[in-house]
Amino acid sequence: MRDVVSALLGGGAIYLAMVACAASEKGSSGHPAQQTGGGSGQGAEGSTTAQQTGGGSGQGAAGGAHAQQTAASSGAHGNGGNGGFGGFMDPVPDASADPMSGSRLKARYRTTEDGAKVYDTTRWFDSTRREICAFYLAADGQERCLPGLVDASIATPISGYFAESSCTKEVVMYKKGCTPKYAYNTAQSDAACDALTNRIRMFSVGERLSGTTIYIPNSAGACTAVTANSAYDYFPLGDEIPPSAFVAATWSVDP
């Protein structure tokens, strides 16, 4: 009797081992399910990998399969399949939102011939002043959307020339036949603890000058007459425009 029981137990163990082996071979021989577009790819019972390109999801069955998904439109990874002992989910990438217009600053974008909308995140349209602007550190130490530095058709840097022999009335030069709307210069803050960052000062511009002589201080500080360059027109420098005339911005950090 003891020999019979031992034989039966041994035969059962062999049978179970054969069944397990067959199941393992069945899983490993399953073909990967591949799909392009929507829908789902489903693996066999073993460790088949379901791969999918496009929308939808891939799901492996009880052997621990996992699915990979590549979203063609955004490059985001989809969710992995759930295996018998627990699957995993790929992290969702950061969303990239389009620029948001304010009550005054409006986002700018290009429209391509195939219908794409491409935003310019570096330049904005000031709907009050009706001009393009970009953010720079203004004279008051705040970042503001200032015109001119990104649009040479409306502004010119201060030249260092003067309209008269005492060198007190500064002028700016601009290409012949054109009239600038602004002049600007840069200056570092003189505050003891301030960062050494150039601050932009914006000025208005007067009417075109008709003379052919301008003045410039020489190395000794004396005001010297020079002949105006005929390729340029000259304009008197007007009043400084207060920084508050331009839209200010502050930086924030997501929680």
NUBAKE-341660 format. One record per residue: x, y, z of N, C-alpha, C in turn; residue in one letter. Coordinates in nm, 3 decimals, decimal comma. Layout:
(semar (X Y Z) (X Y Z) (X Y Z) 'A') ...
end
This chain:
(semar (0,084 -0,120 0,000) (0,000 0,000 0,000) (0,088 0,126 0,000) 'M') (semar (0,191 0,123 0,082) (0,281 0,238 0,086) (0,344 0,263 -0,049) 'R') (semar (0,379 0,161 -0,120) (0,439 0,178 -0,252) (0,338 0,236 -0,350) 'D') (semar (0,212 0,197 -0,338) (0,108 0,248 -0,428) (0,088 0,398 -0,407) 'V') (semar (0,078 0,437 -0,278) (0,059 0,580 -0,246) (0,176 0,664 -0,298) 'V') (semar (0,297 0,614 -0,277) (0,416 0,687 -0,324) (0,414 0,704 -0,475) 'S') (semar (0,372 0,598 -0,543) (0,368 0,605 -0,689) (0,266 0,708 -0,737) 'A') (semar (0,149 0,707 -0,668) (0,045 0,803 -0,707) (0,091 0,947 -0,684) 'L') (semar (0,153 0,972 -0,566) (0,200 1,107 -0,537) (0,307 1,150 -0,637) 'L') (semar (0,398 1,065 -0,666) (0,503 1,098 -0,762) (0,447 1,127 -0,899) 'G') (semar (0,350 1,047 -0,943) (0,289 1,071 -1,074) (0,215 1,202 -1,078) 'G') (semar (0,146 1,238 -0,966) (0,074 1,367 -0,962) (0,168 1,484 -0,971) 'G') (semar (0,282 1,476 -0,901) (0,380 1,584 -0,905) (0,433 1,603 -1,046) 'A') (semar (0,460 1,491 -1,113) (0,510 1,499 -1,250) (0,405 1,563 -1,341) 'I') (semar (0,278 1,524 -1,321) (0,169 1,579 -1,402) (0,156 1,730 -1,384) 'Y') (semar (0,163 1,774 -1,258) (0,152 1,919 -1,231) (0,267 1,996 -1,294) 'L') (semar (0,388 1,939 -1,286) (0,504 2,004 -1,346) (0,488 2,017 -1,497) 'A') (semar (0,431 1,910 -1,559) (0,411 1,914 -1,704) (0,307 2,020 -1,741) 'M') (semar (0,200 2,031 -1,661) (0,097 2,131 -1,689) (0,155 2,272 -1,679) 'V') (semar (0,234 2,298 -1,573) (0,295 2,430 -1,554) (0,388 2,464 -1,669) 'A') (semar (0,464 2,366 -1,712) (0,557 2,389 -1,821) (0,483 2,421 -1,950) 'C') (semar (0,374 2,347 -1,974) (0,295 2,371 -2,095) (0,234 2,509 -2,094) 'A') (semar (0,187 2,551 -1,976) (0,128 2,686 -1,966) (0,231 2,793 -1,992) 'A') (semar (0,353 2,772 -1,939) (0,459 2,869 -1,961) (0,496 2,879 -2,108) 'S') (semar (0,504 2,763 -2,177) (0,538 2,763 -2,318) (0,429 2,831 -2,400) 'E') (semar (0,302 2,812 -2,357) (0,191 2,874 -2,428) (0,200 3,024 -2,420) 'K') (semar (0,234 3,078 -2,301) (0,246 3,224 -2,283) (0,362 3,279 -2,363) 'G') (semar (0,478 3,208 -2,359) (0,597 3,263 -2,424) (0,588 3,255 -2,574) 'S') (semar (0,502 3,166 -2,627) (0,493 3,153 -2,771) (0,385 3,240 -2,831) 'S') (semar (0,312 3,317 -2,747) (0,208 3,404 -2,799) (0,271 3,517 -2,878) 'G') (semar (0,204 3,560 -2,986) (0,260 3,666 -3,068) (0,220 3,801 -3,011) 'H') (semar (0,310 3,900 -3,017) (0,274 4,034 -2,971) (0,158 4,089 -3,053) 'P') (semar (0,064 4,150 -2,982) (-0,048 4,212 -3,052) (-0,007 4,354 -3,086) 'A') (semar (-0,010 4,389 -3,212) (0,029 4,521 -3,255) (-0,088 4,590 -3,321) 'Q') (semar (-0,104 4,717 -3,289) (-0,216 4,791 -3,344) (-0,176 4,934 -3,372) 'Q') (semar (-0,217 4,988 -3,482) (-0,194 5,128 -3,514) (-0,329 5,197 -3,521) 'T') (semar (-0,339 5,313 -3,451) (-0,466 5,384 -3,447) (-0,534 5,358 -3,316) 'G') (semar (-0,666 5,364 -3,310) (-0,740 5,344 -3,186) (-0,756 5,197 -3,156) 'G') (semar (-0,828 5,163 -3,049) (-0,853 5,025 -3,012) (-0,755 4,975 -2,912) 'G') (semar (-0,745 4,844 -2,894) (-0,657 4,787 -2,794) (-0,589 4,664 -2,849) 'S') (semar (-0,469 4,637 -2,800) (-0,400 4,515 -2,834) (-0,397 4,426 -2,711) 'G') (semar (-0,432 4,295 -2,721) (-0,440 4,209 -2,604) (-0,348 4,090 -2,623) 'Q') (semar (-0,260 4,069 -2,528) (-0,166 3,960 -2,536) (-0,231 3,827 -2,498) 'G') (semar (-0,154 3,716 -2,507) (-0,204 3,585 -2,469) (-0,195 3,568 -2,319) 'A') (semar (-0,216 3,449 -2,270) (-0,222 3,428 -2,126) (-0,087 3,442 -2,059) 'E') (semar (0,021 3,425 -2,131) (0,152 3,426 -2,067) (0,205 3,566 -2,051) 'G') (semar (0,326 3,594 -2,104) (0,393 3,722 -2,082) (0,400 3,803 -2,211) 'S') (semar (0,300 3,786 -2,298) (0,300 3,858 -2,424) (0,295 4,007 -2,401) 'T') (semar (0,366 4,084 -2,482) (0,365 4,230 -2,474) (0,273 4,285 -2,580) 'T') (semar (0,176 4,367 -2,539) (0,089 4,434 -2,635) (0,146 4,570 -2,664) 'A') (semar (0,166 4,599 -2,789) (0,221 4,728 -2,827) (0,119 4,801 -2,912) 'Q') (semar (0,109 4,929 -2,887) (0,013 5,008 -2,961) (0,070 5,143 -2,995) 'Q') (semar (0,049 5,188 -3,117) (0,089 5,321 -3,157) (-0,036 5,398 -3,195) 'T') (semar (-0,054 5,516 -3,136) (-0,176 5,593 -3,160) (-0,260 5,595 -3,036) 'G') (semar (-0,392 5,605 -3,050) (-0,481 5,611 -2,936) (-0,510 5,473 -2,882) 'G') (semar (-0,597 5,460 -2,783) (-0,638 5,333 -2,727) (-0,544 5,285 -2,621) 'G') (semar (-0,554 5,158 -2,583) (-0,469 5,103 -2,478) (-0,435 4,960 -2,509) 'S') (semar (-0,321 4,914 -2,461) (-0,284 4,775 -2,476) (-0,298 4,706 -2,343) 'G') (semar (-0,352 4,582 -2,340) (-0,371 4,514 -2,213) (-0,317 4,372 -2,221) 'Q') (semar (-0,220 4,340 -2,139) (-0,173 4,205 -2,129) (-0,264 4,125 -2,038) 'G') (semar (-0,266 3,991 -2,045) (-0,352 3,910 -1,961) (-0,277 3,864 -1,838) 'A') (semar (-0,320 3,748 -1,780) (-0,284 3,715 -1,644) (-0,139 3,682 -1,623) 'A') (semar (-0,057 3,674 -1,724) (0,081 3,637 -1,702) (0,173 3,752 -1,670) 'G') (semar (0,123 3,877 -1,659) (0,209 3,991 -1,625) (0,251 4,071 -1,745) 'G') (semar (0,169 4,068 -1,854) (0,203 4,144 -1,973) (0,190 4,292 -1,947) 'A') (semar (0,261 4,372 -2,023) (0,242 4,517 -2,012) (0,227 4,576 -2,151) 'H') (semar (0,153 4,687 -2,156) (0,128 4,752 -2,284) (0,206 4,881 -2,292) 'A') (semar (0,247 4,914 -2,410) (0,313 5,041 -2,433) (0,233 5,118 -2,536) 'Q') (semar (0,215 5,242 -2,507) (0,136 5,325 -2,599) (0,211 5,454 -2,628) 'Q') (semar (0,219 5,490 -2,753) (0,280 5,616 -2,792) (0,173 5,702 -2,857) 'T') (semar (0,140 5,813 -2,796) (0,038 5,901 -2,853) (0,103 5,987 -2,959) 'A') (semar (0,064 5,969 -3,084) (0,129 6,038 -3,194) (0,110 6,187 -3,188) 'A') (semar (-0,001 6,231 -3,135) (-0,029 6,375 -3,138) (0,049 6,453 -3,037) 'S') (semar (0,087 6,395 -2,923) (0,153 6,475 -2,820) (0,278 6,413 -2,765) 'S') (semar (0,317 6,292 -2,810) (0,437 6,231 -2,759) (0,419 6,177 -2,619) 'G') (semar (0,296 6,167 -2,569) (0,274 6,122 -2,433) (0,266 5,971 -2,430) 'A') (semar (0,306 5,910 -2,321) (0,296 5,767 -2,302) (0,160 5,733 -2,246) 'H') (semar (0,103 5,625 -2,293) (-0,026 5,582 -2,241) (-0,006 5,496 -2,117) 'G') (semar (-0,113 5,431 -2,073) (-0,107 5,348 -1,954) (-0,062 5,207 -1,990) 'N') (semar (0,022 5,154 -1,909) (0,065 5,017 -1,928) (-0,047 4,921 -1,896) 'G') (semar (-0,040 4,795 -1,947) (-0,141 4,695 -1,919) (-0,128 4,645 -1,777) 'G') (semar (-0,234 4,587 -1,727) (-0,235 4,532 -1,592) (-0,201 4,385 -1,596) 'N') (semar (-0,089 4,348 -1,536) (-0,051 4,209 -1,530) (-0,119 4,138 -1,415) 'G') (semar (-0,100 4,009 -1,409) (-0,164 3,931 -1,304) (-0,116 3,969 -1,166) 'G') (semar (0,008 4,015 -1,154) (0,063 4,052 -1,024) (0,075 4,204 -1,010) 'F') (semar (-0,007 4,279 -1,088) (-0,005 4,425 -1,076) (0,071 4,488 -1,191) 'G') (semar (0,009 4,585 -1,258) (0,074 4,656 -1,368) (0,133 4,786 -1,318) 'G') (semar (0,162 4,877 -1,412) (0,212 5,008 -1,374) (0,155 5,110 -1,471) 'F') (semar (0,158 5,236 -1,432) (0,112 5,344 -1,520) (0,228 5,439 -1,546) 'M') (semar (0,250 5,472 -1,673) (0,354 5,569 -1,707) (0,313 5,706 -1,657) 'D') (semar (0,408 5,790 -1,614) (0,371 5,925 -1,570) (0,319 6,008 -1,685) 'P') (semar (0,224 6,095 -1,658) (0,168 6,183 -1,759) (0,259 6,305 -1,772) 'V') (semar (0,301 6,340 -1,892) (0,392 6,453 -1,908) (0,324 6,585 -1,875) 'P') (semar (0,405 6,688 -1,849) (0,351 6,819 -1,821) (0,273 6,870 -1,940) 'D') (semar (0,160 6,931 -1,913) (0,081 6,991 -2,019) (0,142 7,125 -2,060) 'A') (semar (0,137 7,154 -2,188) (0,188 7,283 -2,235) (0,071 7,367 -2,281) 'S') (semar (0,036 7,467 -2,199) (-0,079 7,550 -2,230) (-0,040 7,662 -2,326) 'A') (semar (-0,134 7,703 -2,408) (-0,110 7,818 -2,495) (-0,103 7,944 -2,410) 'D') (semar (-0,031 8,047 -2,457) (-0,025 8,172 -2,383) (-0,165 8,228 -2,360) 'P') (semar (-0,185 8,292 -2,247) (-0,316 8,345 -2,212) (-0,315 8,498 -2,222) 'M') (semar (-0,403 8,553 -2,303) (-0,413 8,698 -2,316) (-0,472 8,760 -2,190) 'S') (semar (-0,429 8,882 -2,160) (-0,487 8,958 -2,052) (-0,584 9,062 -2,106) 'G') (semar (-0,629 9,154 -2,018) (-0,721 9,257 -2,063) (-0,652 9,357 -2,156) 'S') (semar (-0,520 9,366 -2,144) (-0,445 9,461 -2,228) (-0,342 9,393 -2,318) 'R') (semar (-0,261 9,305 -2,262) (-0,163 9,233 -2,343) (-0,229 9,114 -2,411) 'L') (semar (-0,210 9,104 -2,540) (-0,272 8,997 -2,618) (-0,164 8,905 -2,676) 'K') (semar (-0,191 8,775 -2,670) (-0,098 8,677 -2,726) (-0,095 8,689 -2,879) 'A') (semar (0,022 8,666 -2,934) (0,040 8,671 -3,079) (0,068 8,531 -3,132) 'R') (semar (0,023 8,503 -3,252) (0,050 8,373 -3,312) (0,053 8,384 -3,464) 'Y') (semar (0,123 8,290 -3,523) (0,122 8,275 -3,668) (0,021 8,168 -3,704) 'R') (semar (-0,042 8,184 -3,818) (-0,128 8,080 -3,873) (-0,063 8,030 -4,002) 'T') (semar (-0,033 7,903 -4,007) (0,033 7,847 -4,124) (-0,071 7,810 -4,230) 'T') (semar (-0,024 7,787 -4,350) (-0,115 7,758 -4,460) (-0,188 7,625 -4,443) 'E') (semar (-0,135 7,537 -4,354) (-0,205 7,411 -4,330) (-0,294 7,417 -4,206) 'D') (semar (-0,309 7,538 -4,149) (-0,404 7,554 -4,039) (-0,344 7,551 -3,900) 'G') (semar (-0,212 7,538 -3,887) (-0,151 7,535 -3,755) (-0,148 7,676 -3,695) 'A') (semar (-0,158 7,682 -3,562) (-0,149 7,809 -3,489) (-0,023 7,802 -3,403) 'K') (semar (0,074 7,889 -3,432) (0,204 7,886 -3,365) (0,220 8,014 -3,283) 'V') (semar (0,219 8,000 -3,150) (0,225 8,116 -3,062) (0,368 8,168 -3,047) 'Y') (semar (0,381 8,299 -3,036) (0,507 8,365 -3,003) (0,501 8,400 -2,855) 'D') (semar (0,578 8,330 -2,774) (0,572 8,351 -2,628) (0,669 8,459 -2,581) 'T') (semar (0,743 8,521 -2,672) (0,842 8,622 -2,632) (0,796 8,765 -2,660) 'T') (semar (0,697 8,780 -2,746) (0,648 8,913 -2,782) (0,496 8,917 -2,766) 'R') (semar (0,448 9,031 -2,721) (0,306 9,050 -2,696) (0,257 9,174 -2,767) 'W') (semar (0,125 9,185 -2,781) (0,067 9,304 -2,841) (-0,003 9,384 -2,732) 'F') (semar (0,045 9,508 -2,713) (-0,016 9,599 -2,616) (-0,135 9,665 -2,685) 'D') (semar (-0,255 9,623 -2,649) (-0,375 9,670 -2,718) (-0,409 9,814 -2,683) 'S') (semar (-0,353 9,866 -2,574) (-0,376 10,007 -2,539) (-0,285 10,099 -2,620) 'T') (semar (-0,158 10,065 -2,628) (-0,061 10,148 -2,702) (-0,052 10,107 -2,848) 'R') (semar (-0,115 9,995 -2,886) (-0,120 9,947 -3,024) (0,020 9,922 -3,079) 'R') (semar (0,097 9,841 -3,007) (0,235 9,814 -3,048) (0,283 9,682 -2,988) 'E') (semar (0,388 9,629 -3,050) (0,449 9,505 -3,003) (0,543 9,539 -2,886) 'I') (semar (0,548 9,450 -2,788) (0,637 9,473 -2,673) (0,693 9,341 -2,624) 'C') (semar (0,796 9,351 -2,542) (0,858 9,234 -2,479) (0,903 9,275 -2,339) 'A') (semar (0,924 9,177 -2,253) (0,953 9,206 -2,113) (1,102 9,233 -2,088) 'F') (semar (1,126 9,349 -2,028) (1,259 9,391 -1,986) (1,246 9,458 -1,850) 'Y') (semar (1,360 9,475 -1,784) (1,360 9,544 -1,657) (1,352 9,695 -1,684) 'L') (semar (1,246 9,756 -1,635) (1,224 9,899 -1,659) (1,299 9,983 -1,555) 'A') (semar (1,290 10,115 -1,569) (1,364 10,206 -1,482) (1,322 10,197 -1,337) 'A') (semar (1,201 10,150 -1,310) (1,154 10,138 -1,171) (1,188 10,004 -1,108) 'D') (semar (1,264 9,921 -1,178) (1,305 9,792 -1,123) (1,206 9,680 -1,144) 'G') (semar (1,094 9,706 -1,211) (0,997 9,603 -1,241) (1,010 9,558 -1,386) 'Q') (semar (0,979 9,431 -1,410) (0,973 9,385 -1,547) (0,846 9,440 -1,611) 'E') (semar (0,862 9,500 -1,728) (0,748 9,557 -1,799) (0,759 9,525 -1,947) 'R') (semar (0,644 9,525 -2,012) (0,641 9,496 -2,155) (0,671 9,625 -2,231) 'C') (semar (0,796 9,638 -2,275) (0,844 9,762 -2,336) (0,851 9,750 -2,487) 'L') (semar (0,814 9,855 -2,558) (0,824 9,854 -2,705) (0,964 9,893 -2,748) 'P') (semar (0,989 9,884 -2,875) (1,113 9,941 -2,930) (1,229 9,845 -2,935) 'G') (semar (1,260 9,780 -2,823) (1,377 9,692 -2,823) (1,356 9,570 -2,912) 'L') (semar (1,230 9,538 -2,939) (1,200 9,425 -3,027) (1,141 9,472 -3,159) 'V') (semar (1,129 9,603 -3,176) (1,072 9,656 -3,300) (1,149 9,782 -3,340) 'D') (semar (1,254 9,763 -3,418) (1,341 9,874 -3,456) (1,271 9,974 -3,547) 'A') (semar (1,152 9,940 -3,596) (1,081 10,032 -3,683) (1,016 10,145 -3,606) 'S') (semar (1,013 10,138 -3,474) (0,949 10,245 -3,397) (1,041 10,307 -3,292) 'I') (semar (1,161 10,256 -3,275) (1,247 10,309 -3,168) (1,393 10,308 -3,209) 'A') (semar (1,470 10,390 -3,142) (1,613 10,400 -3,168) (1,686 10,426 -3,037) 'T') (semar (1,806 10,376 -3,022) (1,881 10,405 -2,899) (1,929 10,550 -2,898) 'P') (semar (1,947 10,603 -2,780) (1,998 10,740 -2,766) (2,142 10,743 -2,818) 'I') (semar (2,175 10,847 -2,895) (2,300 10,849 -2,969) (2,416 10,916 -2,897) 'S') (semar (2,385 11,008 -2,805) (2,493 11,082 -2,741) (2,528 11,210 -2,811) 'G') (semar (2,451 11,246 -2,917) (2,472 11,372 -2,987) (2,380 11,480 -2,929) 'Y') (semar (2,414 11,606 -2,959) (2,336 11,718 -2,906) (2,304 11,817 -3,017) 'F') (semar (2,202 11,899 -2,991) (2,152 11,991 -3,094) (2,221 12,126 -3,091) 'A') (semar (2,291 12,158 -2,982) (2,349 12,291 -2,972) (2,486 12,287 -2,902) 'E') (semar (2,556 12,401 -2,908) (2,696 12,406 -2,868) (2,719 12,389 -2,718) 'S') (semar (2,615 12,397 -2,639) (2,632 12,375 -2,495) (2,614 12,227 -2,457) 'S') (semar (2,579 12,146 -2,554) (2,560 12,001 -2,532) (2,461 11,974 -2,417) 'C') (semar (2,347 12,040 -2,422) (2,244 12,017 -2,321) (2,117 11,956 -2,378) 'T') (semar (2,090 11,979 -2,508) (1,969 11,926 -2,571) (2,006 11,806 -2,657) 'K') (semar (1,981 11,689 -2,602) (2,024 11,567 -2,668) (1,937 11,536 -2,790) 'E') (semar (1,998 11,477 -2,890) (1,923 11,436 -3,009) (1,946 11,286 -3,033) 'V') (semar (1,856 11,230 -3,113) (1,872 11,090 -3,155) (1,875 11,087 -3,307) 'V') (semar (1,940 10,989 -3,362) (1,949 10,974 -3,507) (1,870 10,853 -3,552) 'M') (semar (1,813 10,866 -3,672) (1,730 10,757 -3,725) (1,745 10,756 -3,876) 'Y') (semar (1,718 10,644 -3,937) (1,741 10,630 -4,080) (1,662 10,734 -4,160) 'K') (semar (1,722 10,780 -4,266) (1,671 10,891 -4,345) (1,529 10,866 -4,393) 'K') (semar (1,443 10,965 -4,375) (1,306 10,957 -4,424) (1,210 10,887 -4,331) 'G') (semar (1,257 10,835 -4,218) (1,171 10,762 -4,124) (1,167 10,837 -3,990) 'C') (semar (1,058 10,816 -3,918) (1,041 10,886 -3,790) (1,021 10,785 -3,678) 'T') (semar (1,107 10,785 -3,577) (1,089 10,691 -3,464) (0,979 10,740 -3,370) 'P') (semar (0,918 10,647 -3,302) (0,817 10,681 -3,201) (0,881 10,697 -3,064) 'K') (semar (0,988 10,621 -3,038) (1,054 10,622 -2,908) (1,206 10,628 -2,925) 'Y') (semar (1,269 10,671 -2,818) (1,413 10,652 -2,800) (1,431 10,585 -2,665) 'A') (semar (1,543 10,517 -2,649) (1,565 10,446 -2,522) (1,713 10,441 -2,490) 'Y') (semar (1,743 10,423 -2,363) (1,879 10,393 -2,322) (1,877 10,298 -2,204) 'N') (semar (1,993 10,251 -2,167) (2,003 10,157 -2,055) (2,094 10,216 -1,949) 'T') (semar (2,062 10,186 -1,825) (2,143 10,235 -1,714) (2,137 10,134 -1,601) 'A') (semar (2,247 10,116 -1,532) (2,249 10,027 -1,418) (2,195 10,098 -1,295) 'Q') (semar (2,131 10,019 -1,210) (2,078 10,075 -1,087) (2,193 10,120 -0,996) 'S') (semar (2,172 10,230 -0,924) (2,274 10,276 -0,830) (2,241 10,236 -0,687) 'D') (semar (2,137 10,153 -0,670) (2,103 10,105 -0,535) (2,211 10,010 -0,486) 'A') (semar (2,249 10,024 -0,360) (2,362 9,949 -0,305) (2,343 9,799 -0,315) 'A') (semar (2,222 9,751 -0,292) (2,198 9,606 -0,287) (2,125 9,555 -0,411) 'C') (semar (2,112 9,637 -0,513) (2,041 9,596 -0,632) (2,133 9,516 -0,723) 'D') (semar (2,072 9,427 -0,800) (2,150 9,349 -0,896) (2,203 9,441 -1,006) 'A') (semar (2,321 9,408 -1,057) (2,381 9,489 -1,163) (2,318 9,452 -1,297) 'L') (semar (2,192 9,488 -1,311) (2,117 9,458 -1,432) (2,075 9,588 -1,499) 'T') (semar (2,095 9,595 -1,628) (2,057 9,716 -1,700) (1,907 9,740 -1,695) 'N') (semar (1,870 9,864 -1,669) (1,731 9,903 -1,668) (1,704 9,991 -1,791) 'R') (semar (1,592 9,968 -1,853) (1,559 10,039 -1,976) (1,476 10,163 -1,945) 'I') (semar (1,519 10,276 -2,000) (1,444 10,401 -1,989) (1,389 10,437 -2,126) 'R') (semar (1,261 10,469 -2,131) (1,194 10,501 -2,257) (1,165 10,651 -2,265) 'M') (semar (1,185 10,708 -2,385) (1,166 10,852 -2,405) (1,079 10,876 -2,528) 'F') (semar (1,012 10,989 -2,527) (0,942 11,034 -2,648) (1,043 11,102 -2,740) 'S') (semar (1,001 11,129 -2,863) (1,090 11,189 -2,963) (1,020 11,310 -3,024) 'V') (semar (1,095 11,419 -3,042) (1,039 11,542 -3,099) (1,039 11,541 -3,251) 'G') (semar (1,012 11,660 -3,308) (1,004 11,675 -3,453) (1,143 11,674 -3,516) 'E') (semar (1,148 11,632 -3,639) (1,275 11,622 -3,714) (1,347 11,757 -3,719) 'R') (semar (1,478 11,756 -3,700) (1,561 11,876 -3,707) (1,606 11,900 -3,851) 'L') (semar (1,626 12,026 -3,886) (1,662 12,059 -4,024) (1,810 12,093 -4,041) 'S') (semar (1,884 12,115 -3,933) (2,024 12,156 -3,944) (2,115 12,045 -3,991) 'G') (semar (2,234 12,082 -4,034) (2,333 11,986 -4,081) (2,450 11,973 -3,984) 'T') (semar (2,442 12,045 -3,871) (2,549 12,039 -3,772) (2,493 11,986 -3,640) 'T') (semar (2,567 11,895 -3,581) (2,533 11,844 -3,449) (2,656 11,856 -3,361) 'I') (semar (2,642 11,830 -3,234) (2,751 11,850 -3,139) (2,770 11,725 -3,053) 'Y') (semar (2,894 11,708 -3,012) (2,926 11,593 -2,928) (3,040 11,632 -2,833) 'I') (semar (3,034 11,587 -2,709) (3,144 11,618 -2,616) (3,270 11,542 -2,658) 'P') (semar (3,385 11,610 -2,654) (3,510 11,542 -2,686) (3,569 11,481 -2,559) 'N') (semar (3,689 11,427 -2,571) (3,750 11,357 -2,457) (3,779 11,450 -2,339) 'S') (semar (3,791 11,577 -2,370) (3,818 11,674 -2,262) (3,689 11,729 -2,202) 'A') (semar (3,574 11,687 -2,258) (3,446 11,734 -2,206) (3,393 11,856 -2,275) 'G') (semar (3,467 11,910 -2,370) (3,421 12,028 -2,444) (3,324 11,986 -2,553) 'A') (semar (3,226 12,072 -2,583) (3,124 12,041 -2,684) (3,178 12,079 -2,822) 'C') (semar (3,185 11,983 -2,912) (3,248 12,004 -3,042) (3,147 11,983 -3,154) 'T') (semar (3,149 12,072 -3,253) (3,059 12,061 -3,368) (3,110 11,956 -3,466) 'A') (semar (3,018 11,877 -3,520) (3,050 11,779 -3,624) (2,942 11,787 -3,731) 'V') (semar (2,976 11,742 -3,850) (2,879 11,742 -3,959) (2,785 11,622 -3,945) 'T') (semar (2,656 11,648 -3,954) (2,558 11,541 -3,942) (2,572 11,443 -4,057) 'A') (semar (2,552 11,319 -4,031) (2,557 11,214 -4,133) (2,433 11,226 -4,222) 'N') (semar (2,452 11,240 -4,350) (2,341 11,264 -4,442) (2,252 11,141 -4,461) 'S') (semar (2,298 11,027 -4,415) (2,215 10,906 -4,426) (2,112 10,897 -4,315) 'A') (semar (2,116 10,991 -4,223) (2,026 10,988 -4,108) (1,954 11,121 -4,092) 'Y') (semar (1,836 11,114 -4,027) (1,768 11,232 -3,978) (1,791 11,239 -3,827) 'D') (semar (1,778 11,360 -3,773) (1,804 11,381 -3,630) (1,680 11,441 -3,564) 'Y') (semar (1,654 11,394 -3,440) (1,534 11,434 -3,368) (1,573 11,470 -3,224) 'F') (semar (1,510 11,574 -3,169) (1,538 11,605 -3,029) (1,480 11,499 -2,936) 'P') (semar (1,553 11,466 -2,833) (1,506 11,371 -2,733) (1,398 11,437 -2,649) 'L') (semar (1,283 11,370 -2,636) (1,172 11,424 -2,560) (1,177 11,382 -2,414) 'G') (semar (1,062 11,392 -2,348) (1,053 11,359 -2,206) (1,060 11,208 -2,184) 'D') (semar (1,108 11,170 -2,066) (1,108 11,029 -2,030) (0,965 10,983 -2,004) 'E') (semar (0,931 10,866 -2,054) (0,797 10,810 -2,035) (0,798 10,733 -1,904) 'I') (semar (0,705 10,759 -1,813) (0,707 10,688 -1,685) (0,689 10,538 -1,704) 'P') (semar (0,761 10,457 -1,629) (0,749 10,312 -1,643) (0,605 10,261 -1,627) 'P') (semar (0,525 10,330 -1,546) (0,387 10,286 -1,523) (0,301 10,290 -1,649) 'S') (semar (0,353 10,352 -1,756) (0,278 10,355 -1,882) (0,279 10,220 -1,951) 'A') (semar (0,364 10,129 -1,903) (0,378 9,997 -1,965) (0,336 9,889 -1,866) 'F') (semar (0,287 9,777 -1,919) (0,232 9,670 -1,836) (0,343 9,600 -1,758) 'V') (semar (0,324 9,588 -1,627) (0,421 9,521 -1,540) (0,386 9,373 -1,525) 'A') (semar (0,486 9,297 -1,485) (0,466 9,152 -1,464) (0,548 9,109 -1,343) 'A') (semar (0,502 9,004 -1,278) (0,576 8,943 -1,167) (0,589 8,793 -1,193) 'T') (semar (0,692 8,734 -1,135) (0,714 8,590 -1,150) (0,644 8,516 -1,037) 'W') (semar (0,593 8,399 -1,070) (0,532 8,310 -0,971) (0,582 8,168 -0,994) 'S') (semar (0,565 8,084 -0,893) (0,605 7,944 -0,902) (0,485 7,858 -0,866) 'V') (semar (0,462 7,756 -0,948) (0,351 7,666 -0,921) (0,368 7,600 -0,783) 'D') (semar (0,256 7,578 -0,714) (0,266 7,510 -0,582) (0,310 7,366 -0,599) 'P') 
end
